[in-house]
Amino acid sequence: MAHPGERQALSGRLVLLMAVATGAVVANLYYAQPLLNQVSRSLHVGSAGASTVVTATQVGYAAGLLLIVPLGDLRPRRSLVVLLFLLSAVALVACAVAPNLWLFEVGSVAAGGASVAGQVMVPFAADLAPEERRGRVVARIMTGLLLGILLARTVSGLVAQLAGWRAIYWISAGLMVVFAAVLGRALPAEGKRPHLSYPHLVGSSLRLLADEPALRRRAWHGAMAFAAFSVLWTSLAFLLSAPPYHYSNLVIGLFGLVGVAGVAAANLAGKLADVNRTAITTAVAGVLLTLSFVVLGAGTTSVAAVIVGIIVLDIGTQGMQITNQAVIYALRPEARSRINSAYMFCYFVGGAVGSVTAGIVFSADKWTGVCLLGGGFGVATLAMTLFDWIRPPGPARDRVVERVDESEPSSPT
């Protein structure tokens, strides 16, 4: 049972632990990206075939978001998180020993599904945080997530250079077991969860998309932003390993660190969300997503263009994500896990679409086609932003985004 002062349990140390653990488990989704060229040679498949590993991981993650994350509104999230970390370890071992592409994809689907542990912890932290700090707390957890994404590519490139591409999966499996033990002791207990049947729980997640216009629109923004993000990172290894670059796995992995500017964007977006400036952050993020691929278009001959484009893309992606989450977590406090499930399901469907189309487009039209594809997803976010300005999403937008009636009492959490 949760003690009466449950919110006071969210100390700075616990926020840090949750942020680091979220980054570590989400990193499992991205270890393969800088290794795709080596994986394609090792498993004797082409670039389009190797890129399906990324898609498989994202499909598993999307399934976990739909089928597992809603359980956070039904079962104690501490035990759910620990179980998911242990399942991640098993899936990663399967990836490490896979002898062919098919089994590697199966392990990747399982690893993706179990990696939703981070998305169980994000609404958990939002529940524990006082309303006036919620945007900043979520931003800190998402900063950990972003650092996990960035370091995943760099670390996997380094480990692959030293010990082969399979070694990173063994290392991460051990790390998942350690985090399972630490989180089992550190995460606070919760009170009784509402009694709901599992089919009703999962179905209600999708019904929230029908009931909440703001959630639908934020899901579109998130899906398009992550599709653009996935387009770049699925195809970048193929660009950088080919002429004129011929970069090694280690060097390709180091490009992940270029996006560290997105950390600053996440924290700034969290602060702006706390003072209800979400409309402007959404518009700016959409512009940055689109412009990033204009810059990246020169990447066939200029590594500087690649670096600048990555920075701009990461700032736009993280700014959009934090803004979206600040909006959706204010919609229905009693259903935050289901809201997160519905939103992130759409988010990773977008990512899966981006990664699979990137592999196909790169095979057919190389880097120019990839940049046109990514820029198109950026334009799609701007189209929704324009639509939001023309037709606001109704009372929910007034209450949650703009706070027109400042005297309205806050919903209890």
Secondary structure, DSSP 4 states (H G I P E B T S, - for coil): ---TTGGGG--HHHHHHHHHHHHHHHGGGTTTGGGHHHHHHHTT--HHHHHHHHHHHHHHHHHHHHHTGGGGGTS-HHHHHHHHHHHHHHHHHHHHH--SHHHHHHHHHHHHHHTTHHHHHHHHHHHHS-GGGHHHHHHHHHHHHHHHHHHHHHHHHHHHHHH-TTHHHHHHHHHHHHHHHHHHHHSPP--PPP---HHHHHHHHHHHHHH-HHHHHHHHHHHHHHHHHHHHHHHHHHHHHSTTT---HHHHHHGGGGGGHHHHHHHHHHHHHHTT-HHHHHHHHHHHHHHHHHHHGGGGT-HHHHHHHHHHHHHHHHHHHHHHHHHHTTT-GGGHHHHHHHHHHHHHHHHHHHHHHHHHHHHHHHHHHHHHHHHHHHHHHHHHHHHHHHS---HHHIIIII---TTSPPPP-
